[in-house]
Amino acid sequence: MATFLRPELSNLRAYSTLTSDSLPPEVDSLDTNEFPWDLPIALKERLAQQYVSTLASHRYPDSHHWPLRQAIARYVSEHSPTEISPHQIAVGNGSDELIRSILLATAIGGYGSILVAEPTFSIYGILAQTLGIPVYRAHRDPETFAVPIAEVNTLLGQAHPPVRVLFMLQPNSPTGNPLTAAEVDWLRQLPEDILVVIDEAYFEFCGKTLVGDLTTHPNWLILRTFSKAFRLAGHRVGYAIANVDVIAVLEKVRLPYNLPTFSQVAARVALDHRQELLAAIPTLLAERERLYERLQACPQLRVWPSVANFLFFRLREPAQTQPLWEFLKKQGTLVRAIAGGIRVTIGTPEENQRFWQRFEQGLREVL
Ligand SMILES: *Cc1c(COP(=O)(O)O)cnc(C)c1O
């Protein structure tokens, strides 16, 4: 590698998604936990109309995102015991950008390290590494995927530089389990010099939020996204909810025009029509339960309960995971091979049916 490039980046593995040239033309994408249905045409038309009539494409976007932050604060407050103010909201180019802002604000330059409990969402560790931030990794219980509290406590005591951010998810990805009451109690007594990030990317599916803890825990931050239940993955909008001092610093470290005008408006339109958009969720959850029961009846694998829009299972014979993944891909269903198992996103009823047929065929032909 050229000597002007940081050597530690030569071994870094970037977050990878499949390239479309390696895929059949008609493919069921059950690998990235997106919502299976696009925005209704009427909403797209409303959005297009706003673009034509009022949006200035020659002007920079609103760099304060104020109307969007107000709309998000109202939405978050609906599920919070206390009112959330727009000053407690920061929006990013996906929650990915907010994760990077958090790292810039807390741990870069040798000031700190971060801690994750694996298996978990890989972006926290990848982004930390790109910034030269050390990552401590604890190992979740292999049976329940519970947070290994004793191991985390030990790491927190030993870490050097000290852990500034603990990344937690509710529910966890790729495993789908929510935080237990004991885990939440433990998080509540962590010292205030650690930022506790609770990633609630799947909030609308599981219905649980810890936003009520923000008033008593100024060292907590909640992450959410429009990429999943709100069907806007293509627009890249995520948000953080935290106390005003933390949000003010996140606002300082980001790029000035981080969110395109069109994306800001798309998120507002989606929020305005949230009842209609979120009404499809019970159908997805019923589909998830159906697939869960089918998978549970397979002696060749173990599937875990999930409160998100995906399921995680492991084959009893781990070496067969990759061949099964390949088989499904050839048949036209993409799933994610991860953490020694397979994570499958709940799709439309038709996609789920095709997945099941192909999966059963795979069990017969591959295993
Ligand atoms: C999908 C997902 C996100 C969302 O990322 P965006 O950048 O907002 O698309 C964040 N965290 C987790 C755990 C996710 O699964």
The ligand as an SDF file (V2000), in Angstrom:
LIG
                    3D

 15 15  0  0  0  0  0  0  0  0999 V2000
  -30.5200   -1.0440    9.6500 C   0  0  0  0  0  0  0  0  0  0  0  0
  -29.8370   -0.6360   10.8970 C   0  0  0  0  0  0  0  0  0  0  0  0
  -29.4940    0.6840   11.1170 C   0  0  0  0  0  0  0  0  0  0  0  0
  -29.9020    1.7290   10.1200 C   0  0  0  0  0  0  0  0  0  0  0  0
  -28.8660    2.2870    9.4820 O   0  0  0  0  0  0  0  0  0  0  0  0
  -29.1740    3.5040    8.4860 P   0  0  0  0  0  0  0  0  0  0  0  0
  -27.7990    4.0400    8.2870 O   0  0  0  0  0  0  0  0  0  0  0  0
  -30.0670    4.4560    9.2050 O   0  0  0  0  0  0  0  0  0  0  0  0
  -29.7970    2.9410    7.2640 O   0  0  0  0  0  0  0  0  0  0  0  0
  -28.8840    1.0240   12.2990 C   0  0  0  0  0  0  0  0  0  0  0  0
  -28.6360    0.0960   13.2460 N   0  0  0  0  0  0  0  0  0  0  0  0
  -28.9780   -1.1740   13.0740 C   0  0  0  0  0  0  0  0  0  0  0  0
  -28.7410   -2.1510   14.1440 C   0  0  0  0  0  0  0  0  0  0  0  0
  -29.5800   -1.5850   11.8970 C   0  0  0  0  0  0  0  0  0  0  0  0
  -29.9090   -2.8580   11.7340 O   0  0  0  0  0  0  0  0  0  0  0  0
  1  2  1  0
  2  3  1  0
  2 14  2  0
  3  4  1  0
  3 10  2  0
  4  5  1  0
  5  6  1  0
  6  7  2  0
  6  8  1  0
  6  9  1  0
 10 11  1  0
 11 12  2  0
 12 13  1  0
 12 14  1  0
 14 15  1  0
M  END
$$$$
